[in-house]
Amino acid sequence: MLDLNDTIVAIATPPGEGAIGIIRLSGADAITIAVGICAGKDLNTHPTHTIHFRKIKDGDTIIDEAVISLYKAPKSYTGENVVEISCHGSNYVLQQVLNLCLTHGARMAKPGEFTLRAFLNGKLDLTQAEAVADLIASHSSAAHKAAIHDLRGGFSHDLMHMRDQLIQFSALIELELDFSQEDVEFADRTKFYDLIDRLTIATTRLINSFQLGNVIKNGVKVAIVGRPNAGKSTLLNALLNEERAIVSDIAGTTRDTIEETLNINGILFRLIDTAGIREHSTDTIELRGMERSVDAMNKADVVVHLFDVTDDFKSQITNSKFQEGKHLLVGNKTDVANIAKLKEQYSDTTLQMVFISAKSKENIQQLKDALYALVATGDVTQEGTIVTNARHYSALQEVLRSLKDIKNGLDTSLPGDLISLDIRRCLHYLGEITGQITTEDKLDYIFSKFCIGK
């Protein structure tokens, strides 16, 4: 575990030139270090939550003119003394100021160490700390909304409410053990049954939300596959509404995968345009491209199988191993075919189908709606908690198992000491999610995924 009694420093803004760059200090000596590199009145004499204009100096040499933001413990993000130095956004200037802070006694912060200190100092619980990283990484409105909900303590509140109710009954059952000779019951079994049922329903809902949450957080990989000249690149351009891929009448124009992102109703879709797949080819480069197409298809969450409606594709559908729920069949070039006849021709196909004209952008919105409906198993705009973290999902599954064991224990009239063990196990996994029960190794792993400076 890192030394949490020293003072850490890091550049808190992304690499690259910009108008402003921020250096962040946190720790007992943060203000003292800032005083050591700033000319002017002693910052220790100023109240918390104030800003000050100062010259940053290395001896007699002026490095920059900066704005110093002052946050005194415990009223800061980390709960410690925090100083943020807003400099001009030159990489050289930021590095010089950073080196000055290190020279005056600060230590380079590790990834996520500022938020780790906020967690350890009780400013955030673990779900809120992880929501900070999710908020930074959010690339869609749905991901942003889920992260904000968790950051504001929505998920934590749900879990704490569950935990408090279990603790109350656990205390009553353990009290019964102290009076086992008197054969008395302090815990109302009827109310306990009702509580376990309610907690089971709530936990199941959270577990079921993970499928949607995973889509919201990580986006959806969509591989656009099909024969050469089926119109895959034209479709990619139509979906993006820009000329991203080269389009030509020559089959095999696309030799490698092209990846772009598309936001549909708040969910990020990662579209992958692949090389055309055909049975026979002697072109080494084309063969390599087809290998990558098959690889992209295997790794995709959804496969858009594009086919030319003027080809005989019906037999391919019958003979191919398409997976329902993963494959979306899209018939292209309806500008040269009769859609009504096509729908009748493929009416016995169980897989979902959409007919479009990528060239004239006909029914492109219908295709977007179909993609969204295929992955959005819930309402991304819904209020309440949506589980987006695999660690939370795994712990909730253990909570559900524990709740089932508790209920089975009640059904079979298990002794109170055995039921109490199941309750403790349930409380343990609830506490793992919020960080009330954790280990150094787990914290190191969680916060190592953060960016430096946060």
N, C-alpha and C positions, 0 to 999 in steps of 0.2 A: 504494500500500500504506500502511496506517495506521502511525503511529509506535508501535512495540511496546516502546519504552523508557520510556514515561510510565506513569502510574497511572490506571486506568479505574474507573468507578463506575456502578452501575445498581441500580434496584429489582428484586429477583429474584423477587418474588411477584406474582401477578396483580392487576390493578386491582380496586378495591372494598374495602369495609370488612371487617376480619377480626380475629381475636384477636391474630395476630402478622403482622408484615411484616418482610421482610429486605432490607437494603441490602448489596450485595456490592462490595468493593474488591479490586483486583488490580494488583500492580506493585511496583516497588522502594520506593516511598514509602507503600504502603498502611498500614503500621503507624504511620509518622510522622503521617500524616493522622488516623488514628484517635486517636492520642495528643492531637492538637491539638483535638479536639472532645470528648474525654472527661475528666472530672474523676477524679483518683485516681492511683494508682501507675503509673509509666511501663510501658506494655505491652511495650516492647522488652526489659525485664528478665525477662519470663516465657518459659518454654519453648514450643515449638510444640505444637499440638493441645491447647490449654487454653482454658477459657471463664472469663469474668470479668464480674461485675456492675458497671456503671458508669452514672453520670448523663451524659447528652448535654447539653452546654451551649454556648450562643451568648453568649459574654461571661459575664455574671452571670445570664443567663436560662436556666433549666432547660427543655430541650425535651422530654425523656423520660427514663425509666429503662430501660436496655436490657441485654441479654446480648451480650457481645463474644466471638466465636469466633476464635481466632488460629491461623493456619497459616503457618509460615515456610518459605521456599523451601529446597530444592526439593520438600519434602514437602507439596504442595498440589495441587488440581485443575489449576491452570494451570502449575504448576512455579515460580510466583513467590510473593512474599509475598501472602497472601490474608487479608482480614478480613471477617467477616460480622457485621453489626449487626442483632440481632433486637429490633425495637421493637414497640410496640403498633401494631395494624394500621390506624390512622387515616390516611387519605390525606393529611391536613394534616401530621401528624407525619412521615410518610415523606418528604414533599416538603421539609420543613424540614431534616431530617437530610441528605437528598440535596444540598440547596443548600449546607449547611455543608461537606460533602466537596468540592464544586466550588470553594467559596471558598478552601479550604485546599490547592488545587493539583491535584485530580483532574480527569479529563476524562470526559464522558459516554461510556459504552461504546456501540459500534455493535451491531446484531443479530448474535448468535453470536460476539462478540469474545472472550469468556472461553474458549469452546471452541476458537476459532481459536488462541489463545495456548497452550492445552493441546496442540493438534496441533503447532504450530511448536516447542514445547519438548520434544517427544518423549513426552508423556504418553499420547497417543492417536495411532493412525494415522487416515487419512481415513475408512475404513469405520466405525471405532468412533465418530469424531466425528459422522458422519451418523446413526449409530444412536442417539446422544443425542437428536437432533431427532425421530427416529422413535419413541423411547420416550415422549417428552413428548406426541406426537400420537396415541399408541395408544389405541384405543377398544374393543378386544376382546382376549380372551385370546390369540388367535392372533397378532395384531399385537404384543402385549406380548412373547410368547415369541420371536418372530423378532427383535425389537429387542434383547432381552436377550442372545440368542445372539451377535449381531454385536457388541454392546457389550463382551462378555467376550472378544472376539477370535476367535470361531469361524470366521467368514468369512476374516479376516486370516490365520489359521493355514493354512487350505486354500490360499490364494493364495501365501503365502510358501513353502509346501512345494513347490508347482508351480514357483515362480520359482527356488528354490535348485537343484532338479534340472536345470532348463534351463541355469542359469549354469554348472554343473559341465561339462556337455557342450559348451557354448559355449566355455569356456576351453580344453578339449582340442582342439576343432576349430581355434581360432585359434592354438593351439600348433603344430598341423600346418602352418599357413601359414608359420610361422617356419622350418620345416624342409622346405619344399616341394621343395628340390633333392634331398633324400634319399628322397623318395617313401615316407614312413612314415605310419602311422595310429595316433594315440593314442586316438581315440574309437572304442569298439567299436560298429560300425554295427548289429549285432543288438540290443544292449541299447538303442541309441538308438531303433530302430524300436519296441521294446517300450514305451519311455518315452513316445514320441509317441502311441502307441495309448492308453496309460493316461491321458495328459493330455487327449486328445481326448474320451474317455468322460467324464472328470470335468467338463470344460468344457461338454460337451453337456448333462449332467445339471443343471448350474447354470443354463444358458440355459433349459432346459425348465421349471425351477422358477419362472421369472418369471411365468408365467401365474397360477399359484397365489399367488405373492408379491404380485402387483399386486392381486389380489382381497383378500388379507389386509390390505394396507396401506391401500387406498383404499375398500374396501367395494364393494358391488354395487348399481348403480342398477336398480330394478325398477319398471317402469311397469305399473300395473293399468289395462287399457283394455277397452272393450266398449261395447255399445249402452246407451242410457239405461235405467235400471231393471234392469240385469243383476245388480245386487247388489255393485257395486265397493266402495262405502263400507261396506257390511255386512261384506264380506270383510276390508277394512282393519281394522275394529274387531275382527273375530274373530282375525286374526293378532296384533294387539297385545294382545288380551284386555282392551280398554278401549273406552269410547265416545268415540273420537277424532273421527269424522266424523259429520255429521248424516245420519240415515237417514229416508227417507219413501217412501211409495208413489207420490209424484208424480215422474214422469220429469223428469230435468234438474235435480234438487235441487242436485247438485254443479256449480258454475259455474267453479271454478278448481282448480288442482292443489293437493293437500295432501301434504306430505312428512313422513314419520316414519321412525324407524330400528328395526330388529329384529335381535337377535343370535341367529343360528342356529349352534350348534356352534362358537362362536368366530369366526364370520365376520359382519361387519356388513352387513346388507341395508338399503338406503335405499328404502323403499316410497313410491311416488308414486301417490296416488289421483287419477284424471283425470276430467274431465267426459265424459259419455256422447257417443259418436260415432254420428251417424245421417246419412243421405244428404241429407235436406232439412230446412231450418229457416229461418225468417224472423226469428228473435230475434237481434238484434245481439250481445247479451251471450253468448248460447249459442254463436253462431258463433265469437266470440273464444275462448271456453272450449275449443271443439273444436280450434281452431288450436293452442292450448297443449297439448292432449292429443296431437296428432300430433307436435308438437315434442318432448314428453317421450318418446314412443315411439321416435323416431328417435335420441335421445341415450342411451336406456337400454341397459344391458348385457343385461338380460333383460326380455322383455315377457310379462306374464301376461295372456293374452287370455281374458277371462271371458265366458261366454255362458250364456244361460238355456236349460236342457235342454228346456224346453217349446216353444222356438222351433225352426224348421227351420234348423239351423245347418250341416247337412251340405254343402249347396251352397256356402255361404260358404267352407268349408275348401277345397273343390275349386278355387274360382275365385280365392281370395286368395293373395297372395305371402308366405306365412309362411316364415321362415328356420329351418331345423332348427338346434338348438343355441342359438338366441336366443329363440324363442317357446315358451311353455308354454301349451297349451290347457287351460282349466279349466271344466268344466261345473258350473254352480251350480243350486241348488234341487232336489237329489236327494230332498229330503223329500217332494216331490210327484211323484216319478218312480221307475221301477224301474231300479236301477243295472245289474243283469244285462243287461237289454234294451238299455240305453244302450251298454254296453261292446260288445255284439254289433253294434249299429248303426254304431259308429265303429271297428270292428275293423280295417278296411282303411286307416285313417289312419296315416301314417308318423310324424307328429309325436307327441311325448309328450303324454298326456292324463291329467288327474286329475279325478275327479268328487267334488264336495263339496256340503255344504249350509252356506253361510255363516251362515244364520239359526240353525241348531241346532248349529253348529260341528262338523259331522260331517266326518271325514277332513281336518281342518285340519293335523294333524301329518303326514299323508301328503303334503300340499302343501308343507309346510316341508321335508320330506325330499327332495322332488323339486327344489325350488329349490336346496338345498344340493348335491345330486348334479350339478346342471346346471353349477355353477361351480367346485366343489372338485375339480379334476382330480388332486389328490394328497392326501396325509394331512396335515392342518394340525397334527396333534400329533406328526409325525415328528421325530426327532432329526436334527441336521445343518443345513446352510445352505440357506435358501430365499431366493433373490434377490428383493428387494422394490424395488430402486432402479433407475430407468430408465437412469441413468448407468452403473451397473455392468453392466446388461444389454447396453448398446451396446458397452462396452469388451470384454466377454466374446465378443461376436460377432466382433470384430476379432481376439481371441486365437485363436478357432476357425479363422478364415481363415488366420492365420499358421501354425498347426499343420498345416493341410492343405497349405499351400505348402511347409513343411519336408518333409513326407512325400513330396510330389511331387518335390521336389528330390533326396531320397534314392533314389526309384524311378528317376529319370532320370540318376542319377550326376552331379548338378551339382557344380561345383567347391566346395571348402570355403568360399571367400570369399563365394559367393552364398548358400549355406545359412546362413552366419553372419549375413548381413543379415536373413534371415527370422527367425532366432532373436532377434536384437536387436529386431525389430519386435514379436514376441510378448512379450518382456520389457518393452518400452515400455508396452504396453497393460495388462499385469498391474500394472506400477508405477503407472499412472494411477489404477487403482482404489484402491490403498492410500495414494496420495499420495506415493510415493517419486519419482514424476515428475509435476510439476504446474506451473501457471503462476499468477501473481498474479490474472489475470482469472478463472480458474476457481475459485480459492479465494474471491474476492469474491462470485461468484455463489452458490456452495454455502452460505456462511455468512450471506449476506443473507437466507436463508429461515428462519433461526433466530429465536427470540424474543429481545428485549432482556433482558439479565440472565443469559443462558445462552451 
